[in-house]
């Protein structure tokens, strides 16, 4: 491990980060937010529209404009796949043979509805330290923060290992292109000793948070067809079974609708004792904010609308180590204003099944398809088409490796110095497919998975924002960790 940084060096890293965010990063992200670069799952014509290519080119141009000595950047394009930024900077002032891999993505989720009247997904607004708009926090800031961290080390003449960056553009579609890129780039990645992933969340904005686990996911479209065309509901109902009722009946195989519990044991796993201990420690810090952070329709004051549990420990485990089902889209329904007395021919749901970190995503996808399609009621046509490419139809979650003493020490120091509180440990309910890939490819690597998605930041939903003061401190903390790499 390198010699600990002196207080004045740490202060200089923080000052550099503050200036970079104020003078360069916020303006770059403002331009980025304005581009509706939706992930391929939400824009089938992404290549023709050119918006993903635009944000990738813009980010690459920004990086190159910084003229960081020794930094090399390449736009990598495999046929038929979304583009990827790969950059590398040689080691400086150290004999370490390890490589630090920094990760982020530039594709975005779709608009969604419910934005505040003066806000919108593609109309960025900077207000009281919050940068509103789609994608700034998830995850456009990552490449800018990563390069700024390296710049700050160079400006202070501080040593660091070789660093490479992988910035993809299909993460919000489940990263279907990433395995091919990782395979193609593997000879150039080197011996990855530390992964810095800037695509995660924070329990609050008062301390540095390390992500300890991520859930996997199977998503896809379940469709029930009962007629070839719609018919008069008065004429047919009672004889022709409702496609919605059949779909609901089939989902009962998967979920207890009264409790939300997923029924098949294959979709569950045991929670490691260490993660249970960490959940208890995090619950003591966050307490009721674990569930009050969400925008409840009837308020978060214990009124009529309540979560599945108000026990903060169980709430943390529910959203990180237990499988859950969400219906995120529907088809086959007319708008309410056009809903005549018609028995609809089909119902289709977009399903999002979150899986515990230790459940294999592809195997779960195969089992889910069989569960939903076999022995259809009324011999209806029931299909489930999972998202993804053949051989990789689900994303596997991730459970962090044991934390090396040096990383635990420097992260705690960084949290104390920049935030005034110790580092926090928290599992996340979302999915980052890259992490399980890298865990398999580099089993000895340490993982610093963190991000700016704290309370109310609302990634994927309306009023998404990036907490800029947190981003500044996180950038400085990343630089400090890189400087400490053995």
N, C-alpha and C positions, 0 to 999 in steps of 0.2 A: 504494500500500500504506500502511496506517495505521502510525503510529509503533510500534516494537517495544514489547511490554509490559515493564514494569519487573519485577525479581525479586519484589518484594513483591506485585505484582498477580497474577503467575503463582501465587505461593504461596497467595494468597487464593482463586483459582479452585480449586486443589486442595483447600483446606480446605472450601470450600463443597460440592464434590462428595462428599468423605468424609462430611460431616454429612448430606447429603441421602440418600445410600445407606443410612447407618446408621439414620436416623430415619424415612425415608419410602419409599424405593424397595424395599428388601428386603421390607418388610411388604406393599406393594402387589403385588409379584411373587409372594409367598407365596399371596395370595388368587387371583391370576391362574392360577397353576399348578394349583390345585385344581379348576379348571373344564375339563372335557374338550371344549374348543372345537375339535373336529377339522375340518380343511379339508373343503370340499364333496366332494372326490374320495373321502373316507373316511367321509363322513356325508351320504348323499343327501338326508336329511330335515333338513338343518341349519337350514332356515328354521323348520320346525315345532318342532324341539327348542329353538331360541332361545339356544343356548350361544355361538355366535359373536356374536350381538347383545349378549349379556350382557357379554362381555369388552370389546367395543367401547364399550358404554355406561359400563362401569366405568372404562376408561382415559380416556374423555372427561370423566367426572365428576372424576377425579383431576386432570386438567389444569386444568379450570375452577376447582377448589378452591384452586389455587395463586394465583389472582387476579394473575397477572403483568400489569402495566399494558400496555395496548395490544394484548394478545393476544386474537384472535378465533378461535373454534372452531366448526366446523359438522360435523354428522353428515350425510354425503351418501349418498343412497340412490337408485340408478337401478333401475327396475323389473326384477325378476327377478334381481338381482345382489346379491352380498354387500356389506355396508355399508363405508364408508370414512370415516376421520377426516381432515378438512382443517383445518389451523390456519395462521394468519398473524400476524406481528408486524412492525410498521413499522420502518424503519431508525431508528437512534438515533446521533446524534453523527457522522454521515458523510454525504457527498454522493454516495456510490456509487449507481448506478442498477441494479446487479446484484441478483439474488435468490439466497439460499442455500436449497436444497431439501433437507430432511431426510426420510429414508425409513425405514420399518420395517413390520412386519406383526404381526398378532395371532392368526392361525389356526395350527393345530398339526398335526403328524404324529400318526398313531395310536399306540397303546400300545407295541406290540412286547413280546416276552417276554425273560426273563433278568435282570430287575431284582434287585438285591441284596435279601436277605430283608427288611431293614428299610426298603427304599425302594419307591417305586412311581411311575408316571407322574403320578398325580393326588393324591399324598400328599407335599406339599413337605416338605423337611427341610433346615435350615441347619446345616452342620457344618464347622468349621475353615475358614471363609471360602468354602465352596462351597454354593450353593443348588441342591439336587437336585430334579428333576421336569421333566416335559415342557413345553417351550416357553419357559422363562425366558430361556435363552440364545439360542434360535432361535424367535421373535425378540421376545418380549414386552418385554424390557428397553428396546428402542429408543425408544419414545415417552417413557418416563420419563427416560431419559438425555438425550434431545434437549431436552426442556423444562427439565431441570435445568441443562444447559449455557447455555441462554438466560437462566435465572434468575440464574445466577452472574455473567454479564456485566452484567445489570441491577443486581445488588447492589453491584458494584464501579464502576458508572457508566462502563463501558467501551463504546466505540462498536462498532457492528456494522451490516451491511447489512440490508435487509429479509429476513426469514426466513419460509418456508412449510414446512408438514409434510404429508406424504402417508403415512398409515398404513392399509394395506389389510388385507383379511382372506381372501384366497384365494391367497396366494403358494405355499403348499405344494401347491396343485393346478395350478401353472403360471401363476398370475396371469391366468386367462382373462377376468376382469372389468376388469382394470387398463387396457387400451387405451381402453375406453369412458370410464372415469373421467378418464384423462389428456386425452382429446379434450374432454370436457365442462369440465374445469378449466383448459384451456390458457390462456384469456384471463386467468385469475386467477393463473397461475404467475409471470408476468412474465418478465424476461430472466434466465434461470437462468445464473449465472456459476460456481456451485459446487454440486455434489451431495454430500451427506454420507449415505452408505448404511451403516447399522449392522447389516447382516445377513450379515457375512462372518466370516472366521476369523483366527487368529494362529498363527504358527509356533512360538512359545513364549510364556511369560508375562513375559519379561524385557525386552521392548522393544515399541514401537509398530510394528504391521505394516500396510503398505498393500497392498491387493489389486491386482494388475496385470492379471489376466485371470480370466474365468469361462467354464466350459464351457457349451455348450447341451445340450439334451436332447430326445429323442423317447421317449415312453413309450406303452404300449398293451398290448392283450391279443392274443396269438397263440393261435389255437385250431385243433386238428386233430380232425375228427370222422370216424370210420370205421364206426361202427355206430349204430343207432337206440336200442340198449339193450345193457347188459352181458350177456355170455354166459360159459358155463363155459370156463375157460381151457384145461383139458385137451382139450375138444372142439374149440375153435376155433384155438388157437395153432398156428402153422405154416401155417395157411391164411389166417386173417384177420391182416393186418399190425398190429403194435402202433402205436397212435396216438402213444405216446411215442417210438418209434423213428422214425416219420415226422417228428415235430416236431424231433427231434434232427438228422435228416438235413437238414431245411430250414434249421436254424440253421447247419449247416456252410457254407451259402452266404455267411453273414454273418461267421462267426468261425472262426479256426483254433483248434480246441479244445485243441490241444497247447500253444499259446503264448499264447492270448488275444488275438492280433492280429486287428483288424478287417480284412477282406479288400477290400471295395470302396474304390477310390481316392476315390470321391465323398465318403466320410466322413472323409477326412484333409485336412490343410492343412500348409503349411510353417510351421515355428516361426520367428518373427522373430528376427534375431540379438540384439536387445536383451533379449528374453526368455530366450534361452539364456545370455547373460552374467549376468542376474539370477539364474537358476537355479544357476549355478556359485557366485555369491556367497552365496546362501542355503544351498546345500549345505555350504559351508565353515562356516557358523554352526551349522546343525542336525546335520550329519553323520549318523550312523546313527539319530538320533532321528526322521528322516524316516519310517523304516519301523518302528522299535521302538516307536513310540507306540501301535500298534494292539494289541488284546487277542488275541494269537495263542493258539491252542488249546494249543500245546506250548511256550509261552513265547517270549520275544523275545531269547533268548541264543544264537542260532545253532543251536538244536536241530533236530529233524526238520522243523518247519514253517518255511518260508522264503518271503519275498515273491517277486514276479516278478523283481526285481532288488535287489541290495544296494548298487548304485552310487547314492549320494544324488542326483546330478545327474539320472540317468535316472529315478529314482523320482519326483522332482519333475515332470519333463516328462511321465511316464506319466500322472500323476493330474491334469494341467492342460492339456496340449496334444495328447493322443492320445485317439482314440475308444475307448470300452470298453463292453462289454455286461454287464449284470447281470440275473439273473432274481430278481425281488423278491417273487413270489407264484405260487401254483399253484392250479389247480382241476381237478376230475375225479378226484381221489385220495381214497379213504376214509381215515379215521384208521387208524393201524397196528392198533389193537385190533379194527377192523371190516373188515380187509382179507382178504376171502375169496378163493377161487380163481376170480376173475372177470377176464376180459379186458375192460378198461374201454372204454366206447364213445368217449370223447374225452379229450384232454389239453389243458389251457390253461395258458399261462405269462403272467405279467405281465412284460413286458420294459422295461428301462430302458437306453436307449442314450445314453451321454454323448458329446457332440460337441465337437470342438475349437472354440475361440472364433470362428474365422473361417468356419465352415460354417453356411449358412443352415438354420435349424431346420425351416421348413415344407418346403423342397425336399427335405431329408433324409427327412422323414416320408413324402412321396410316393414317393420312391425305395425306402425300406424296405418300404412296403406292396407295391409291385410285386415286389420281390425275394423276399419271403416267400410271396406268393400264387401267382405264375405257375408253370405246369407242375408241379402238385402230384404227388408220387409216388403211384402206385396210383390216381390220380384221386380221392384223398381230398378232403374238404371242408376246405380250409385258408384261414383268414381272419386278417387283422390289422386290429384296430380301434384307431387311434391316439387318444390322449387329446387334448382341446382342442376348440375351436369351429371350425366351417368357416372356412377361410381362414387359420387360425392353429393348425395341428395339431402344431407343434413349437416349442420355445423356442430362439431364437438366442443364442449366447454373446456374449462381450464382451471386447474388448481395449482396455485403458485408453489414452486419448490421452496424448501427450507431457506430462510434468509441467512446469507453469510454475515458473520459478525461485522465485517467492515461496512457492508451496505446498511445494515441496521443502525450502526453507529453514525454514519455520515448523514443518513436521512433524518435521524432524530436531531442531530445537530442543525441541519438545514432548517428543519421545522421550527426549532427553538429560536434560531437567529432571525429568520425571515417572518415568522408568524407569531412568535412568543408563546408557543405551546408545543407539546410533544407530538410526534408523528402518530396518526391514527391508522387503524387497519380495518378495512371494510370490504366485504364481498359485493359484487355488482350483479344485477339481474340481467344485464345485456350480454351481447355476444361479440367477441372479436376473434374471428376464425384464425387469424394469424398466430395467436398465442399458442394454441395447441400444436400448430405446425412447427413453430420454432422450438417448443418444448421437446418434440420428438427429434428434431434435427440437431438440436444443441442441448442435450440433457444436462450439461454441467453449467449452463448459462444462468446468471442471476437475472431477475426480472423486476424492473421498476415500471409498474403499470399505474398510471395516474392520469388526471385530467381536470378540467375546469367545470364539469357538469355537476354543480352543487344544487342546493335547494332552489326550487322555482325556475331553474334554467330551462327546463321543459324541452329537452331535445326531442325532435320528431313532431312535437305538438305546436300549438300557437304560442306566440310571444317568446319563442326561444331567445335566450340571450347568453352572451359571453361576459363573465364577470372579470373585467379588465384588471382591477387590482390583484385578484387572485392569479390571473395569468402572468402578471409581472413577477410575483413572488415564486410561482412555479418555475418559470424560466430560469431565475437565478438559482433555485434549488437544483434544477437539472444540471446546470453548469458546475455547481459545487460537487455533485455526485460524480460527474464525469472526471473531474480533476482528482478525485479520490480513488479512482479505479486502480487496483493493484497491477 
